[in-house]
Every structure is written in C-alpha cells, then in structure tokens.
Amino acid sequence: MCGITGWIDHRADLRSERRTVRAMADTLACRGPDAHGVWLSRHAALGHRRLSVIDVEGGLQPFTDSPVDSPVDSPVGGPRGDLAGGPAPRAVLAYNGELYNHGELREQLTALGHRFRTRSDTEVVLRAHLQWGADAPRRFNGIFAYGIWDETAAELLLVRDHLGIKPLHYHALPSGVLFGSEPKAVLANPLFRAELDAEGVAELFALPAAPTAGNAVLRGLREVRPGHLLRVGRGGVREERYWHLESRPHTDDAATTRETVRALLADAVERQLVSDVPLCTLLSGGVDSSAITALAAEARQRAGQSKVTSYSVDFPGSTDRLPDAWRTSLDAPYVRAAVEHIGTLHTSVVVPDDDLLTARDAVLAARDRPGWGEMDASLHLLFREVRRHSTVALSGEAADELFGGYPYFHDAAALAADTFPWLHGRRTPAALLRADVRQRVRPDEYTADAYRTSLAEVPRLDGESGHDRRIREVFHLALTRWLPPLLDRVDRVSMSVGLEVRVPFCDHRLVEYLWNVPWALKAPDGRSKGLLRDAVRDLLPPQVADRPKSGYPSTPAVHYTEVLTARARALLDDPQAPVFDLVDRDLVRTALAEGRPLPSPRTAPNPVGGLDHLVQVDEWLRTYRVGLR
C-alpha cells in the first residue's frame, strides 16, 4: 500500500513546486517507507510514497506510460512535462492499492496490443485507463485510490474503490485541486488552512460514529466518495458514480445461496493472498475472522505453502471483566479453539494500559481528527507488533454489515426508530455543546437531514414492504454510513505503521450478491449471521461457528480512566482550552463531579469514550491549529 498526493492548477506553472509537493508526500512516509517520487509538469504535480508489496523491484511511482522513466524525485524537462531523455507521457499515475484481478486484466490488455515493462498492478491500472478511459474502474476488483493525469487533455481523474477501503481526500481550488491519501498531505500545502465550521462541528459531535459520505470535517476538505470518481479539468470539478448497488429479486434457494456465498468468499480470500512479502491474518475468535483464517489456510495448503500466521489482541486483567450487551464473551478461549482447529502459527499481543496512553498521540497523528480513543490505540499497538513480522494482513472487517450481525439489526425498537438505528436511545457528544454553538450548529436538525438524505439513496425493490423494506434500508445505512468510518480507522491506523490490511468481505462481487439476499436467508430461524455460519461451518469448531457477536475488546484498566479524568480536570482549569470554545464547561464539570460518563462518540458501551473524545478534540484543535469559523 502507498501514500499519494498531488496538486493541479490550470492557471499556474507548478514546475518550480517540487519542494512543496515533496513535503506533501513526505507527510505520508509511514504509508510508504520503501520509496518516494515526484512528477512535475506545467499544470500538474504528483507525489508518491511506496510500500512495496507486489513487484518489489518494479512499479516505482509516479508511473508513466513512457518507455523511459524519469529519475525519482526530479522535475521533468520540457514545458509539457517531458521525461528526461524520453517523449512526453500521455498519462501519469499516483496509485495506492491492490488489484486482485490484475493478472486477468493484464492478459486482456496484452491481447489488445499493450506491452508491459513491469509485473506491478500499477502498470495495469495505467494501461487500463489508456484503453478504456474512465470506464476502467468498472473492471477492477481490489482496493484502490489514485490520481491519474492525462497530459494531453489536461485532466485529472481521482478514483476510489467500490466501498471506500482506501482513503482519498481533496480540496477544490478556483482552478484545480489539492489531493492526498490523508488530510495531512493537503494540510502541508500553504494554500489550505485547517478550519472548522458548523458542518464540521456537527460531524464531530452529532455524527461521530457514522459521518456523512464525502465530508472530511475540516472546512473545504472532502473525500472522494466510495464507488465514485472526480474529473478535474479546466471547467472545474465534476463527480461521477461508476458503481452502485442494484436491487433485484433473489431467486436462489437456501442451499444455492450458502454455496454461492462460500464460493465468492473463498475466491476473494485466495485472490487476496497474493503478495511478494510476508502475510498473516487477524484472528479474534469470532466467526468472521476465523472464516477468513480457515479459508486462507485451506488455500495455502492447496498451493503447497506454509501454515498461516495469525495474531490477536488482549489486555491484562481482561478475564476479570464482566460481559455486556456489546462484548458478550472474552476472545481468548475462542481464539485458542480456532488456532487448534485450523492449525495456525499464532501470537496473542497483550497491550498494557501504559502503552495505550503512549499510543494515543500516534493515533491522532494517524487519523488527523479525533477518533475512538483507546480502541484506536489498542489497534495501533496490535498492528505495530504485527508489522514486525508481516507487511500484509487479512481481516474479517465488514461481515457484520453484510450479514446483519450488529445488535441494531435485531432490535425492534431500533429498527422502528425514525433515525439511524445505532443512535436509538443514545446521547452523542453533541449534548455537551455550548448553547450558542448548538444554536448555530443545530445538531438534531443536522442528524435528521443526514438520515433523510441517506434513506433517499436506498435502491428500492418494487413491491417490497414492511420489515423487508426496512431491513433493506438498514443494510444500506450500515454499508454507506456505518462501515466507511470502520474501514477508514483500519486503514489509517494500520498504514501508520506500514501494514497493509485487506478485507475479503468487502469484495464487491460478494457485496452485490448479499445485497439482494432476503433477511429470512441471512438470519435463518432468527440466528444472527446464520447464513455465514452455515456457509463456513465445516471449516470451524462448533463453538466458534456459533459464537454470538462480541465487539472489539476494550481495556478494563483503571489507570487509563484515571489519567484521562485527570487530563479532563486539567482542561477545566485551563481558561484557554480550545475545546471549551465548543463544549459547555459547566456541563463537563458537573458530570465529572457526579461521576457520570460523558456521551461517547461510539455506540458500544464504553465508560471512558466520552472522556477520550473531549480530551482528543482539545488535543486536535491545538496540534492542528484548527481555526473556528
């Protein structure tokens, strides 16, 4: 995986901006520690940081169609961006991702007359665009975010994968655009300033668990939406959708549905095992990650390869924690059962609470915005340990969104609520906003508008009504509002240590098929994720195949809570604390005095989530020098 960035300006000559673009790219060094490059022409400047996974020796970027590569990190020669010693390229690509069907596409393009000079999927992406133009992403199976510059047409395409697994941010200029894998790359350009307006405050405080698609919190900063591309030309910026879900009747019976799900998932896992560097799986002992691990082990055995390496996370004292509605059981016993049954080479990473406190700063730098506190920090520490041994990891992320595993799918009151089901009966951090800020932000109205907009985007099935109609709405909300921040969290935290995480459940072919599978088949006899459990039952021990949903573990450590409480009290005594330009100081003071938890940005029960959010918002406002509009 990699980090990409760029600057397009149709009214300026960017050939002297190498230092600025290099600085933008260098903010992404953690995403790409293996190589760097900058390509410049009159109106386009692209930067790249590379993490080598496929064709380690080839595929240096930015990548051009010219038969002669320009020296890495040097400006090109002529007024049209001519490569040193070669003709001007037609296309230049800054690419972050993995194409899992690049072998098939390479064969097709070779048959059409294209000649390849590397084994990399990067060259396949570029030549696919030369052949099929903006229709190329429709042919891709993978995870990707990239910018491709057409030197002849003076047009940039910014493209993001089907479900938004790889991030891509941009800021529109009067005559062009700044873009980057992460906000930090855009922030490194002096043309962009970090500011927070009413919409950004609403996203941070009213919708922190499920932000609006395309909104990146900071004023003027956007994300390319999943399944979309942007055209940036002399006439401005135009958005186009190249992929979306289509509703149609499901005609397969239960047995055929199980077999199809198994075949699609097995194919996705096998495709995603391709790597020229060490690879592992993330194993929690739940059916999702265990299925991925078992299918990976089966595929490697067929190929005559070594056993799968797997990793899990745990905390000191976790056995003393009582289960709750979100975390119904401890991971460790189920991890052991899966490891023994599948036969992996396993490591359990134990995360002390002092390490969590240290990791909070790293997580803020990774996410460029307030996140989910200790849940992010523990994930960072797990990924850091995994990265010492592997460069690529397969994850079970997204199974709950596809098969209906979350509690709100099974809660009649949540389903009936006229809002996002995960917000039913919950307070968000917006409850802490100052009265004057609340009046300008109007968080309740903002949430209601966001919900209505999201419902309007649901692809309807003619004749569908009642519970089936509602459950289709909830699945769409889960895929388009709930899943993206989870994928963003995994990407940003993993790439902060140079680890590429792949998500086989997000294979768009599997998503398209499951979208039309009715609830009665997804949850047969009312069993949560029964379709998935039955499709992989032969691969897993019974207790793992039938384990109820249990959320990502959190630390039970008292010390972590004590430190955050002390930091929050220190903020209350600081008259200059910027968080209180937004948050009501007296509400926080009263809650702490009475021992009440502050409203959390996450829907999972977490007594320190609200404290984490308050402290992290303040740290973010200070560290990023965010101005308030």
N, C-alpha and C positions, 0 to 999 in steps of 0.2 A: 504494500500500500504506500501511498505517497502524499505529498502536500503540493497543491497547485495554487498559483496566483497570477494576476495579470492586470493590465491597465490598457484600456482602449480610449483614444481621444482623437476624433476626426478633425479637430481644429488645431492640434498641437503636434510638434515634432518630438517624439519620445526617444529618439536615438541617443540623447545625452542623459537619459534617466536610468542608466544601468545601476547606479548605486542605490537609487530608491527601490527599484524592483528587486535587487539583491536583498535589501533589507526586508522587504515584504516576504520574500521567500524564506529568509533565514528565521523568521518567527515560527516557521513550520518545520524546523530542523528535527524536532522529535518525531514527526511523521515520516521523515525521510533522512535518516542518518547516513545513508550509503553514498549518495552523490547529489550534486546540485548543478543547476544550469539556468542560464538566462538567454532569451532570444529577443532581439530588438529590431523593429523597422520604424518607418516614419510615424505610423499611427497605432502601432501595436507593440506591447511589451509583455512577454510571458516569462514566468519564473517557475521553477520546479525543484522539489526536494524528493529524492527517491529512496524508498525501501525496496530492496531487490528481493523478489520472490520467484519470478519466472524469467528465464534467460538473464541470469545474473550479469553476464558479461555484455549483453546487448541491451537495447531498449533505453539508452540514455535519453534524457529529455531536457527541454522541449524537443519533440521529434518532428522531423520534416520529411516530405516526400522526395527531397533532393538526394541524389546518389552520393553526395559528398556532405558529410556532417560538418557543421561549424564547430570551432573549438568551444569547449564547455565554458560558460560564463564570459564569453566575449561578444561584443556587439558585431552584427553582421555588416558587410561592407557597403553595399550600394543604397541608393535612395529608396528602393523598394524592398530592402531587407535581404539583399543577395547574400547567399552563404559564401564564406571565404573560399575562393577557389572554385566555385560552382555556380550553377544557374539559380535564379530566384525560385524559391519553393512556391508551389501552389497552395499548400496547406501546412500549418504548423500546429502541433498538438501538445497541450499540457494535460496529462491524464492521471487520474487517481482511481484505481480499481482493479478488478479481475474479471476477465471474460471467461466464463466456464465453457462456452461453446466456440472458443477461438479456433480450435482445430477444424471444425466443420466449416466455419466461415473462411478460413484460410484456403481450404480446398475449393470452395465456391469461387473465391476471388482469383485464385490461380487459374481456374478453368476459364475465367473471363479475361485473362491476359495479364493480370498483375504479377509482378515479380517481387519477392520478399528478400530482404537482406538481413533479417534477424528472426529469432524464434519467438519474440515477445508478442503478447496480445496488444501492446501499444500500437505496433505497426498494423495489426489487423483493424483496430478502430480507425486509424487514419485512412487506410485504403478502403474501408467500408464507406466512409464518408465521400471519398473521391468517386466511388462507384454509385452509391445510392443517395448521396446528399443527406438532407435532414430526415430521410426515412430510415437511415442506418440504425438508430437505436431500437427500432421496432424488431430488429433481427437479433438483438443482443440478449444473452442470458448471463446475468452476472450482477456485480455490484460496481457502480462507477459514478464518477462525477468528473467532468472535464470541460475544458475550453478548447475549441478548435477554430483557428483564424484562417479565413480564406483571403489570401493576399490579393487575388485578382478582383474579387467582389468587394473587398474591404468590409467584410462582415465577420463577426464573431458569433459562434454558437456556444452557449453554455447548456450542458446536458446533465441531467441527474437520473439515477436509476429508478426503476418502477416504484419501489416502496420507500425510497429515500434513505437507504442504508448508508450511503456515503454523503457527507455534507457538502454544500456549495453555497456560499454567501456572496452577495453583490451589493454595490451601491451605485445607483444610476447617476451619471454626471450629465450636464447640459449637452455634451457632445460625445458621450461614450459611457464607460463603466469601469469601476474597480471591482475585482472579484478575488475570492480566495477560499480555500478549503475551510478556514476558520475565520472568525471576526478579527483575530489578532493580525492577520495579513493585511486586511483592509485598513485597520487602525494604524498600521505602520506607514501609510501614505499620508502626507500632510494635508491632502485635500479632504480627508474625512475626520470628523470630530465626534467623540463619544458624547451623545446627549440622550436624555431620557424624557419622553413626552408623555401625555396622558395615556396614549395607547400602550406604550411600553410599561407604564406602571400597572395598567390593568392586566397585561400579560404576566407580569411578575407576581402580582398579588392575588388576582382573581382566577387566573387560569394556569397556574404553575405546573399542574400535572398533565395538562393537555393543551398546549399552546395552539394558536391559530396557524394553520398551514401558511408558510411563507413569511411569517413575522419573526424577526430576529431580535426583538426587544429594543435595541438601540434605534433612535430616530434616523430614518433614511437607509437603514440596513435591512435587506431582505434575504430570504433563502429561495433558491430555485425549488419549486415545489416538486415532490415526487412524481415521476411519470411525465415531466414537462421539460421543455427546452426554451431558452431565450434566444431571440435573434437580436443582435446589437449591430445596427448599421447606421448609415448617415441619417436615416429618418427617425432614429430613436430606438427604443427597446420594445420588443413585442414578444409576448408569451404564447407558446403553443403547447397543446397537450398531445403526446404521442401514444399514451397508454391509459386505459381506464378499465374498471370492472364493468362487465355486461351481465344483466340479469336475464336468465332464461330458465325454462323448466328443467328440473333434474330428472332424467329418465332411467338412470342406473338403479338396480336393486341394491339391497344392503351388502350382499356378498361382493358384487362387482365394485361397489363404492369402496369397500375395505381394500380390495385388491388394487384398485387404481391409486388410492392414497399411498399404499405401501410401495407400489412401483415408482410413483413420482418422487416420494421422499427418498427412496433408495438411490434413484438416479441422481437426485440433487446432491446427496452426500458423496456419492462416488465422484461426481464431477468436481466437487469442492475439495477433494483430497489431493488434487494435482498441485504439486509445489516442488520447487528445487531447493527448499530449505526445510528445517525441522518443523513438524506439525503435531498438534495434540488436540484433545477435546476438553471442554469444561463440563464437569460432571457434578451435579447436585444431589443425585439420588432420586430425582423426580422422573416421571415417565418421559418428559420432553428430552432432557439432556441424555438420559440413559438410552433412549431410542437412537439418538444421533450417534452415540458412542458405540452401540451394538452394531449399527449398520456400517459404521466406519471400520470396525474390527472385522466384520464379515467381508467387506470389500478388500481390505488389505490382505486377508487370508487367501482370498481367491487369486490375488495378484502375487502371492508368494512373498509378501512383505512382512516386516516385523510387527510385533504387537503394538496396539495403540497406547500412547501415553496420555494419561488423564490427570486433571487437577480439580480440587475442591477447596472451599474456604470454610474456616471455623474460627471460633473465638474462645479465649479462656473463660471458663465458667458457663459455657453455653448449656451444659447439662442441668444447670440449676434454674434455667429459665422455664417459666410455665407457658404452655401453648396458648394461643389466642385465635381469633377468627381468621386472621391473615396467615399466621405461621402456625400451622396445625401440628407440626412434628419436627423433631430435630433431623438434620440431613445425615449425620454421620452413620447411623445404622443402615440406612438405605444406600448410602454410597458404598459401604463395605459389601453389602449384598450384591450390588451391581458389579463392583470390581471383581468379586469372586466368580460371579456367573459369566461375565463377559471375558475376563482374563486380561485386564489392562495393567500397564505399569503405572501405578497411581501414587500421587503425592497430595497430602492434605496440608494446605497452607494455613497456619494458625496466626491470626492477626492480633497482637496485643493492643490495648486501648491507647497506650502512649504513641505507638506508631500511627494510629488513626489520627491523633491530633496533629502530628507532624505532616501527615499526608494531605490535610485539608488545604494547605496553601498550594500544593501541587495540583490538586483537583480544580481549584478556582482558576489557576493558570491554564489548565487543560480545557475547561468549559467556557471561559470568557464570560461567564454570567453566574449568578447564584444557582446552585444545583440542589442536590438532595442530601447534603451533609455526610454523615458517617457511612451511608450506603454507598456513596461515591468513593469515599476514602478507602473503605474496605475493598471495593472493586479495584481501585488503583493498586493497592498492595498485592492483591492476588495476581493481577496482570503483570506487575513488576517482577514477581517471583517466576511466573510462567515464562516471561521473556528471557530469563537467564538460560532457558533450555530450548525454547521454541520461538519461531518467528510467526507462526500461523496457528490459530486455534479455532475449532468448530464449536458453536454454541447452540443451545436449544431455544434461544430467544424467538418469540412470536408465535409459539404453539398455542398459548392461551388466547391470543387474539383470533386465531384461525379456527380453533375448535371450541371456543366458549368456556375457557377454564376459570375465569375470574368470578368471584362471588356475585358481582352485579348481574351476570348472565342468568343467575338462578334466584335472584331476589325479586319477588313480585312487586314490592313497593318501589324498588329502584327502577324496574322496567316501566312502571306506570308513571314515574315522575316526569314532569314537563321540563326536564333539564338533562344534562349529561348524567347518565346513571351513576357514575362513580362520585358525583357531587351530592347525591341524595342524602339529606340528613347530616351533611358535613359543613363545618366552617372552614373557610380559606383564610390565608393571611390578610385578605382584603378587610377582614373585620377589625384589623388594627390600624387602618389608615386614619390619618387626621381628618377632622370634619371638613376642612377647607379642601383638602386633597380629594376626599371622597366626592365632594360636590362637583369637582372638575372631571374626575375620572369616571364616575357613575359605574362602579364595578358590577352591580346587579344588572343594569341595562346592557352593559358590555357582554356579560356572560349570556344573557338571554338572546342578544343579537347573534352572538357566535353560534349558539345552539341552533337557532332557526336557519342560519346560513348553512350549517353542516347538514341539517336534515334535508334542505333543498337540493343537496348534491347527491343524495342516495339514488342509485339506479333502481327504479321500481320494476316489479314484475306484475304484469297485467293480471288482475283477478286476485292478487294476494291481499289478505286482510287479517285482522285480529292479531293473535300472537305471532304468526309467521311474518306478518308485515313489520311488527315492532321489532322482532328479533333480528330481521334483516337490517333495520335501522341501527340497532345497537352494534351489530358486527361492523357496519360501515364506520360508525363513530370510533370503534375500537381500532380499526385499521388505519383511519385517517387522522385521528386526534390523539388516541392513547398510545399507539405503537411508535409514532415518529420520535417523541422525546426519549423513549426507551432505547431505540436504535441510536439516537444521537449520543446518549450517555455512554453506551457501549463503545461507539466509535471514538469519541473524544478521549475517554479515559484510557482505552487500550492503545490508541495511537500516541498518547503522551509518553508511553514507554516503548514505542516502536513495535507494537504487537498488532498483527492483522487478525481481526475476528470475523469469521464467516458464519452466515446464518442460513443453513439449508431450508428451514421452514419458510423463509422469505423468497424461495424460488417462485417467480411469478406464475409459472405454469400450475404449481400446487395451489397458489392463492386463487387463481382463476377457477380452478375446479371446485375448491371448497366453498367458494363464494355462493354457489348455487345448490350446495348440498343442504337439504332441509334440516331443521333443528331435530326432528324425530330421528334422523340418521346420525347426526353429530352427537346427540346425547341419548342413545337408546336406553329405554327403561329409566330415563331420568339420570343416568350416570354421566357425571361431568367428564367431558372428553372421551366418552366411551368409544367413539369411532377410532380415535388414535390408539387407545389402549388395546382394542381388539385387533387393529392392523399390525401391531408390533408385539403382541402377547407372546409369541413363540420365541422371541429374542431375549426376554427378560424374566427374572424371577418373579413369582406371583405378587409378592409384597411390594415390589417396585412398580409393576404394571398397574396395580390397583391403588397405589398411594394417592391419597387426596392431595389437592393443590396445597402447597405450602410456599409462602412468599420468600423472597430473598432474605437471608438471615441478617439480623442487626445485632450490634454489640449489647450485652447486658451490663456492661461495665459502669459502675457508679462514678468512677473517676472522670470519665468522659463528660457525664452530665454535670458534675461539679465544676469542671473547668469552663464549660460553656455558660453555666449560670453565672460564674464569676465574671466572665467577659461581658455578658449582658448587663450585669450590675455596673460594671465599669463604664459602659456606654451611657447608662442612665445618669451617671455623674459627670459625663463629658458634655458641656454645653455646645461643643462644635461637632458632635457626632452627626454625620450627614444623613444617617438613616432616619433621624427624627425630623428631617425636612418632609418626610413622607408618613412616618408612623407616629401615632399618638403616644407620647412618652408616659403619660399617666396611666393609660391602659396597660402598658407593659409593666410599669412599676407595681400596679395593683395585682396583676396576675402573678408576678414573682413573689410578692408579699404573701399572697394567699396560697401559694404552692400549686397554682393551676397551670397546666401546659398551654403554651401558645399555639394557635392554629398552625397546622403543618402544611407545607406545600404538597405533601404526598398523601394519598388516600389510605395507605396502610397505617395501622396504629403504630405510633412512634412518639413516645413522650418527649423526646429531645428534638423532634423535627422542626418545631416552631422556633425553638432557641437557635438551632443551626441556621435557619433561614434568616432570622433577624440579624445575627452576627455576620453572616456571609454577605447579606445585602450591604451592610456598612463597609465591610472589607472591600467589596467590589466597587462601591462608589468612590472609595478613597484610592484604591490601587489603580483603577482605570480612569480616574479623574473625570468621572461622568458628570456632565452638567445637567441641571434640571430645567426643562422648558415648561 
